[in-house]
């Protein structure tokens, strides 16, 4: 029976709390790290594959002609994916075109949410220069995430003051009820303490896996918990030097395996099954880093091959190369933007664009005669992999 007792201490406890006229059992997670400690030996093969994949990714980013350019695109891809897990239907192309044609009236709510996510992420990375990764930083990022669009009514930047729940129509029939409001401060204080402790000497990747689950379990906001919880992983790895640039985002992996993801979170809560979750998490880190490495390599090759084709086959190689250069930074551009940014005349820009269209490098995407938008076709195809919205449940 001793074994049962040991796992017991990994389990949380339930607190009865009145919500809307019924008594609900809300869950209180035990503080981290789990007791008894996780079986780290069984996780070592997964840990070393994840660390190796991250090292490779870090290595190639130093070879990219413009690191910040890859980062710029990658952050946008993550914003789209992370928002899709929460049910938005916008694609990477929607976001990039919205940013290109920002003058085209008010954006739809979905794109606004995605662009808030980009803002929250960039804000968080910048803010880490002055502030440690902390509850305050998490709240500030949340404020940016929900600053406008549908989240405006969900207490941006504030921890919740009412009971929330996951699944079901009310707390009484929910799949999971997070800690009650009166226990929230205790849970969050323990969460923050674990973020900064070094007594456990756990590898940063393992700690990041713990923190993500604990944050989702505490569910401290009325909205945006999933998105902030995913961002937290990347920020934590940057702070601890596992990543030099914030190029690792788990949303595509979690979107692809979302049934497993939700099941494993629930098994940690119900059975203390941390090892199964960590194995899934580390595999996700390795897969994601390998995908990013592969995309970065293909992008570098594409840029080089297209430069060579333009040089060899374009009648206007000089101006076409300048435009190609700008399309690497913004894969959608209008002729007007190109005139402003290159200083070339409109006829020259139009002639060079026609040439790039003939070579199959750019494609006009609006079908309009005026205000035409040109997209860097193959670059967008690599960036967009995996970003089709999830089918809407009937």
C-alpha positions as CSV (number, residue, x, y, z in Angstrom):
1,X,0.0,0.0,0.0
2,X,3.0,2.3,0.5
3,X,3.1,3.0,-3.3
4,X,-0.5,4.3,-3.3
5,X,0.4,6.7,-0.5
6,X,3.4,8.1,-2.4
7,X,1.4,9.0,-5.5
8,X,-1.4,10.4,-3.2
9,X,0.9,13.3,-2.3
10,X,1.1,14.3,-6.0
11,X,-2.6,14.7,-6.1
12,X,-4.4,18.0,-5.4
13,X,-7.3,18.4,-3.1
14,X,-10.8,19.5,-3.8
15,X,-12.4,22.6,-2.1
16,X,-16.1,22.9,-2.0
17,X,-17.2,26.4,-3.1
18,X,-20.6,27.9,-3.7
19,X,-21.1,29.1,-7.3
20,X,-24.5,30.3,-8.7
21,X,-26.6,28.5,-6.1
22,X,-24.8,25.2,-6.2
23,X,-21.8,23.7,-4.3
24,X,-19.0,23.0,-6.7
25,X,-15.8,21.0,-6.1
26,X,-12.9,23.2,-7.3
27,X,-9.4,21.7,-7.6
28,X,-6.3,22.9,-5.7
29,X,-3.1,21.7,-7.3
30,X,-0.2,20.7,-4.9
31,X,2.8,23.0,-5.1
32,X,5.7,22.2,-7.5
33,X,7.9,20.3,-7.8
34,X,5.8,17.1,-7.5
35,X,6.4,14.8,-4.5
36,X,7.6,12.1,-4.8
37,X,10.0,13.5,-7.4
38,X,9.5,12.6,-11.0
39,X,11.4,9.6,-12.5
40,X,13.9,11.7,-14.4
41,X,15.9,8.7,-15.7
42,X,13.0,7.6,-17.8
43,X,12.9,11.0,-19.4
44,X,16.6,11.4,-20.2
45,X,16.4,10.1,-23.8
46,X,13.6,12.6,-24.5
47,X,15.4,15.4,-22.7
48,X,18.6,14.9,-24.7
49,X,16.7,14.8,-28.1
50,X,14.9,18.0,-27.2
51,X,18.1,19.8,-26.1
52,X,19.9,18.6,-29.3
53,X,17.1,19.9,-31.5
54,X,17.1,23.2,-29.7
55,X,20.9,23.5,-30.2
56,X,20.5,22.9,-33.9
57,X,17.8,25.5,-34.2
58,X,19.9,28.0,-32.3
59,X,22.8,27.3,-34.6
60,X,21.0,27.9,-37.8
61,X,19.4,31.1,-36.7
62,X,22.9,32.6,-36.6
63,X,23.3,31.6,-40.3
64,X,20.1,33.3,-41.3
65,X,20.7,36.4,-43.4
66,X,18.4,38.3,-41.1
67,X,17.6,36.7,-37.8
68,X,15.0,39.3,-36.9
69,X,13.2,38.6,-40.1
70,X,12.7,34.9,-39.4
71,X,11.7,35.9,-35.9
72,X,9.2,38.4,-37.2
73,X,7.5,35.8,-39.4
74,X,7.7,33.0,-36.8
75,X,6.1,35.1,-34.1
76,X,3.2,35.8,-36.5
77,X,2.8,32.1,-37.3
78,X,2.7,31.2,-33.6
79,X,0.1,34.0,-33.0
80,X,-2.1,32.5,-35.7
81,X,-1.8,28.9,-34.4
82,X,-2.2,29.8,-30.7
83,X,-5.3,31.8,-31.5
84,X,-6.7,28.9,-33.7
85,X,-6.5,26.6,-30.7
86,X,-8.9,29.0,-29.0
87,X,-11.2,28.9,-32.0
88,X,-10.3,31.8,-34.3
89,X,-10.5,31.1,-38.0
90,X,-7.9,33.5,-39.4
91,X,-4.8,32.3,-41.3
92,X,-1.3,33.6,-41.5
93,X,-2.1,35.1,-44.9
94,X,-5.0,37.0,-43.4
95,X,-2.8,38.4,-40.7
96,X,0.0,39.4,-43.1
97,X,-2.4,40.9,-45.6
98,X,-4.1,42.8,-42.8
99,X,-0.8,44.3,-41.7
100,X,0.0,45.2,-45.4
101,X,-3.4,46.8,-46.0
102,X,-4.0,48.1,-42.6
103,X,-5.7,51.1,-44.2
104,X,-8.5,48.8,-45.4
105,X,-11.0,49.6,-42.7
106,X,-11.5,47.9,-39.3
107,X,-10.1,44.3,-39.1
108,X,-12.4,41.5,-38.1
109,X,-12.2,40.3,-34.5
110,X,-10.2,37.2,-35.3
111,X,-7.4,39.1,-36.9
112,X,-7.4,41.7,-34.1
113,X,-7.0,38.9,-31.6
114,X,-4.0,37.4,-33.5
115,X,-2.4,40.8,-33.8
116,X,-2.8,41.4,-30.1
117,X,-1.0,38.1,-29.5
118,X,2.0,39.3,-31.6
119,X,1.9,42.5,-29.5
120,X,1.7,40.6,-26.2
121,X,4.6,38.4,-27.2
122,X,6.9,41.2,-28.4
123,X,6.0,43.2,-25.3
124,X,6.9,40.3,-23.0
125,X,10.3,39.8,-24.6
126,X,11.1,43.5,-24.4
127,X,9.9,43.8,-20.8
128,X,12.1,41.0,-19.7
129,X,15.0,43.4,-20.0
130,X,13.7,45.4,-17.0
131,X,11.5,42.9,-15.1
132,X,11.9,39.2,-14.1
133,X,9.5,36.6,-15.4
134,X,6.9,37.1,-12.8
135,X,3.2,37.4,-12.0
136,X,3.4,41.1,-12.8
137,X,4.9,40.5,-16.2
138,X,2.3,37.8,-16.9
139,X,-0.5,40.3,-16.0
140,X,1.0,43.0,-18.2
141,X,1.2,40.7,-21.1
142,X,-2.4,39.6,-20.5
143,X,-3.4,43.2,-20.6
144,X,-1.9,43.5,-24.1
145,X,-3.4,40.3,-25.3
146,X,-7.0,41.3,-24.4
147,X,-6.6,45.0,-25.0
148,X,-9.3,45.2,-27.7
149,X,-11.6,42.9,-29.7
150,X,-13.6,40.3,-27.9
151,X,-11.4,40.1,-24.8
152,X,-12.1,43.7,-23.7
153,X,-14.8,42.6,-21.3
154,X,-12.8,39.8,-19.7
155,X,-10.7,41.9,-17.2
156,X,-7.5,42.4,-19.3
157,X,-4.4,42.4,-17.1
158,X,-6.3,41.3,-14.0
159,X,-6.5,37.9,-12.2
160,X,-10.0,36.7,-12.1
161,X,-12.4,37.6,-9.2
162,X,-15.0,35.0,-10.1
163,X,-15.1,31.2,-10.6
164,X,-14.3,29.9,-14.0
165,X,-14.5,26.4,-15.4
166,X,-13.4,24.2,-18.3
167,X,-15.9,22.2,-20.4
168,X,-19.6,22.0,-19.6
169,X,-22.2,24.7,-19.5
170,X,-21.8,25.6,-15.8
171,X,-19.3,24.8,-13.0
172,X,-21.7,22.0,-11.8
173,X,-21.2,19.9,-14.9
174,X,-17.7,21.1,-15.9
175,X,-14.9,18.8,-16.9
176,X,-12.6,20.7,-14.6
177,X,-13.1,23.5,-12.1
178,X,-9.9,25.5,-11.3
179,X,-9.1,26.8,-7.8
180,X,-11.7,29.1,-6.1
181,X,-11.0,32.8,-6.0
182,X,-10.1,32.8,-2.3
183,X,-7.4,30.3,-2.9
184,X,-6.0,31.9,-6.1
185,X,-3.4,34.1,-4.4
186,X,-1.9,31.1,-2.5
187,X,-1.7,29.1,-5.7
188,X,-0.1,31.9,-7.7
189,X,2.4,32.8,-5.0
190,X,3.6,29.1,-5.0
191,X,3.7,29.2,-8.8
192,X,5.9,32.3,-8.8
193,X,8.2,30.9,-6.1
194,X,8.7,27.7,-8.2
195,X,9.5,29.8,-11.2
196,X,12.5,31.4,-9.4
197,X,13.7,28.5,-7.2
198,X,16.9,26.6,-8.0
199,X,17.0,24.1,-5.1
200,X,15.4,21.4,-7.1
201,X,18.2,21.6,-9.8
202,X,15.7,20.5,-12.4
203,X,16.6,21.1,-16.1
204,X,14.9,24.2,-17.5
205,X,13.0,22.2,-20.1
206,X,11.4,20.0,-17.3
207,X,10.6,23.1,-15.3
208,X,9.0,24.7,-18.3
209,X,6.8,21.6,-18.7
210,X,5.8,21.8,-15.0
211,X,5.0,25.5,-15.2
212,X,2.8,25.2,-18.3
213,X,0.5,22.6,-16.7
214,X,0.4,24.4,-13.4
215,X,-0.6,27.7,-15.1
216,X,-3.4,25.9,-17.1
217,X,-4.6,24.2,-13.9
218,X,-4.7,27.4,-11.9
219,X,-6.4,29.2,-14.9
220,X,-5.9,32.6,-13.3
221,X,-7.6,34.7,-15.9
222,X,-11.2,34.8,-17.2
223,X,-9.9,34.5,-20.8
224,X,-6.5,34.0,-22.6
225,X,-5.1,31.4,-20.2
226,X,-4.1,29.0,-23.0
227,X,-2.4,31.6,-25.0
228,X,-0.4,33.1,-22.0
229,X,0.4,29.5,-20.8
230,X,1.9,28.7,-24.2
231,X,3.9,32.0,-24.3
232,X,5.2,31.3,-20.9
233,X,7.1,28.2,-22.1
234,X,9.1,30.2,-24.7
235,X,9.8,33.1,-22.3
236,X,11.0,30.7,-19.6
237,X,13.4,29.0,-22.0
238,X,14.7,32.4,-23.2
239,X,15.3,33.6,-19.6
240,X,17.2,30.4,-18.8
241,X,19.4,30.6,-21.9
242,X,18.0,27.3,-23.4
243,X,17.0,29.5,-26.4
244,X,19.0,32.5,-27.5
245,X,16.2,33.8,-29.7
246,X,12.5,33.2,-29.0
247,X,12.0,30.8,-31.9
248,X,10.3,27.9,-30.3
249,X,6.5,27.8,-30.2
250,X,4.5,24.7,-29.3
251,X,1.2,25.7,-30.7
252,X,1.4,23.7,-34.0
253,X,2.3,20.6,-32.0
254,X,-0.5,21.2,-29.5
255,X,-3.0,22.0,-32.2
256,X,-2.1,18.7,-34.1
257,X,-2.2,16.6,-30.9
258,X,-4.8,18.5,-29.0
259,X,-6.8,15.4,-27.9
260,X,-3.7,14.0,-26.3
261,X,-2.8,17.4,-24.9
262,X,-6.1,17.8,-23.0
263,X,-6.1,14.2,-21.9
264,X,-2.6,14.4,-20.4
265,X,-3.3,17.7,-18.6
266,X,-6.3,16.0,-17.0
267,X,-4.3,12.9,-16.1
268,X,-1.8,15.1,-14.2
269,X,-4.7,16.5,-12.2
270,X,-6.5,13.3,-11.6
271,X,-3.6,10.9,-11.2
272,X,-0.4,12.9,-10.8
273,X,0.8,11.4,-14.1
274,X,3.6,13.9,-14.6
275,X,6.0,11.6,-16.5
276,X,3.6,10.9,-19.3
277,X,2.9,14.6,-19.7
278,X,6.7,15.5,-19.7
279,X,7.4,12.8,-22.3
280,X,4.7,14.3,-24.6
281,X,6.0,17.9,-23.9
282,X,9.7,17.0,-24.6
283,X,8.7,15.2,-27.8
284,X,6.8,18.4,-28.7
285,X,9.9,20.5,-28.1
286,X,12.1,18.3,-30.3
287,X,9.5,18.0,-33.1
288,X,8.9,21.8,-33.1
289,X,12.5,22.7,-33.0
290,X,13.2,20.3,-35.9
291,X,10.4,21.8,-37.9
292,X,11.6,25.3,-37.4
293,X,15.2,24.2,-38.3
294,X,13.8,22.6,-41.5
295,X,11.8,25.7,-42.4
296,X,14.7,28.0,-41.8
297,X,17.0,25.9,-44.0
298,X,14.4,25.8,-46.8
299,X,13.8,29.6,-46.5
300,X,17.6,30.3,-46.8
301,X,17.8,28.0,-49.9
302,X,14.7,29.6,-51.5
303,X,16.0,33.1,-51.1
304,X,19.3,32.1,-52.6
305,X,17.8,30.2,-55.6
306,X,15.4,33.1,-56.4
307,X,18.2,35.6,-56.2
308,X,20.2,33.5,-58.7
309,X,17.2,33.2,-61.0
310,X,16.5,36.9,-61.0
311,X,20.1,37.7,-61.8
312,X,20.2,35.2,-64.6
313,X,16.7,35.6,-66.2
314,X,15.3,39.1,-65.3
315,X,15.5,41.9,-67.8
316,X,15.5,44.3,-64.8
317,X,17.7,42.4,-62.4
318,X,18.7,45.5,-60.4
319,X,15.2,46.7,-59.5
320,X,13.8,43.2,-59.3
321,X,16.5,42.2,-56.7
322,X,15.7,45.3,-54.6
323,X,12.0,44.3,-54.6
324,X,12.9,40.6,-53.8
325,X,15.0,41.9,-50.9
326,X,11.9,43.8,-49.5
327,X,9.6,40.8,-50.0
328,X,11.8,38.8,-47.8
329,X,11.0,41.2,-45.0
330,X,7.3,41.5,-45.8
331,X,6.0,38.8,-48.0
332,X,3.0,40.9,-49.0
333,X,3.6,44.4,-50.5
334,X,1.7,46.9,-52.6
335,X,3.3,48.7,-55.6
336,X,2.9,52.0,-53.6
337,X,4.8,50.6,-50.6
338,X,7.6,49.4,-52.9
339,X,7.9,52.9,-54.5
340,X,8.2,54.5,-51.0
341,X,10.6,51.9,-49.7
342,X,12.9,51.6,-52.8
343,X,12.8,55.1,-54.1
344,X,12.2,53.6,-57.6
345,X,9.6,55.1,-59.9
346,X,6.1,53.6,-60.2
347,X,6.7,52.5,-63.8
348,X,10.0,50.8,-62.8
349,X,8.4,49.0,-59.9
350,X,5.5,47.8,-62.0
351,X,7.8,46.6,-64.7
352,X,10.0,44.7,-62.1
353,X,6.8,43.2,-60.5
354,X,5.6,42.0,-63.9
355,X,9.0,40.4,-64.4
356,X,8.9,38.7,-61.0
357,X,5.3,37.4,-61.8
358,X,6.6,36.0,-65.1
359,X,9.3,34.1,-63.2
360,X,6.7,32.7,-60.8
361,X,8.3,34.4,-57.8
362,X,5.4,36.8,-56.9
363,X,1.7,36.6,-57.4
364,X,-0.9,39.3,-57.3
365,X,-3.4,38.3,-54.7
366,X,-6.4,40.6,-54.9
367,X,-7.4,40.4,-58.5
368,X,-8.1,44.2,-58.4
369,X,-6.9,46.8,-60.9
370,X,-6.0,49.3,-58.2
371,X,-4.4,48.8,-54.8
372,X,-3.0,45.5,-55.9
373,X,-1.1,43.4,-53.4
374,X,1.8,41.1,-54.4
375,X,2.7,38.0,-52.4
376,X,6.0,36.1,-52.3
377,X,4.4,32.8,-53.2
378,X,6.8,30.1,-52.2
379,X,8.0,31.9,-49.1
380,X,4.4,32.2,-47.9
381,X,3.9,28.5,-48.6
382,X,6.8,27.5,-46.3
383,X,5.7,29.9,-43.6
384,X,2.0,28.8,-43.8
385,X,2.6,25.1,-43.3
386,X,0.2,23.8,-40.6
387,X,-1.8,27.0,-40.3
388,X,-5.1,26.1,-41.9
389,X,-7.8,26.7,-39.3
390,X,-9.2,23.8,-37.4
391,X,-12.6,22.6,-38.8
392,X,-15.5,24.2,-37.0
393,X,-17.3,21.7,-34.9
394,X,-20.8,21.2,-36.3
